[in-house]
Amino acid sequence: GAVVSQHPSWVICKSGTSVKIECRSLDFQATTMFWYRQFPKQSLMLMATSNEGSKATYEQGVEKDKFLINHASLTLSTLTVTSAHPEDSSFYICSSRGGVEETQYFGPGTRLLVL
Amino acid sequence: GNSVTQMEGPVTLSEEAFLTINCTYTATGYPSLFWYVQYPGEGLQLLLKATKADDKGSNKGFEATYRKETTSFHLEKGSVQVSDSAVYFCALSDQAGRRALTFGSGTRLQVQP
């Protein structure tokens, strides 16, 4: 299957700093990328939908000024958690949609811990 | 809006036992249905999918049939292995996968030798 990578795989930062997470589709061009958030032992919750060259569409309750999404190319989307706080600690997962069947492929996730 | 309901876990089985994980959904139109699996420390992997009523998705011995009349997509496997231990997520998407997925809460499966 298609490969989606995320970097970094885990990050620990101090409260107030910003953290950038990259999501790359390695062997196909992704028409759309999605960003999800997963709390321990819970399901994935969609944060935003990102289309190349246009502004991301955020889900209700997700602060767009706090979670900045940039979809610069058909293979790269970035999520920046600005001024991170401990409550932002979570597992962030991206997915890329592409290919003939427009299947979604998930990245391995990035674990963020804000101290 | 769309929603997916899964049976709560954890489900603990002995090796070679029969597995059923129930999944029902609420959606407008004709969604596509998916099962994803998340092994410990890894990201989600697509296990199987079905895009229309009565379709049966299958992979690695797992099967699920898209039942529109009961709005269900139950996951089954005839004989589980220890390596099947993971968290299983049922999900749906509108318009044949053109939108983001709506996930169920996940069901943790533990298979004991």
Chai-1 contact restraints between the chains, C-beta under 6 A:
chainA,res_idxA,chainB,res_idxB,connection_type,confidence,min_distance_angstrom,max_distance_angstrom,comment,restraint_id
A,F34,B,A100,contact,1.0,0.0,6.0,A-B,restraint_1
A,S43,B,F103,contact,1.0,0.0,6.0,A-B,restraint_2
A,S43,B,S105,contact,1.0,0.0,6.0,A-B,restraint_3
A,S43,B,G106,contact,1.0,0.0,6.0,A-B,restraint_4
A,L44,B,F103,contact,1.0,0.0,6.0,A-B,restraint_5
A,L46,B,A100,contact,1.0,0.0,6.0,A-B,restraint_6
A,T49,B,A100,contact,1.0,0.0,6.0,A-B,restraint_7
A,E102,B,G97,contact,1.0,0.0,6.0,A-B,restraint_8
A,F106,B,G43,contact,1.0,0.0,6.0,A-B,restraint_9
A,F106,B,L44,contact,1.0,0.0,6.0,A-B,restraint_10
A,G107,B,G43,contact,1.0,0.0,6.0,A-B,restraint_11
A,P108,B,G43,contact,1.0,0.0,6.0,A-B,restraint_12
A,G109,B,G43,contact,1.0,0.0,6.0,A-B,restraint_13
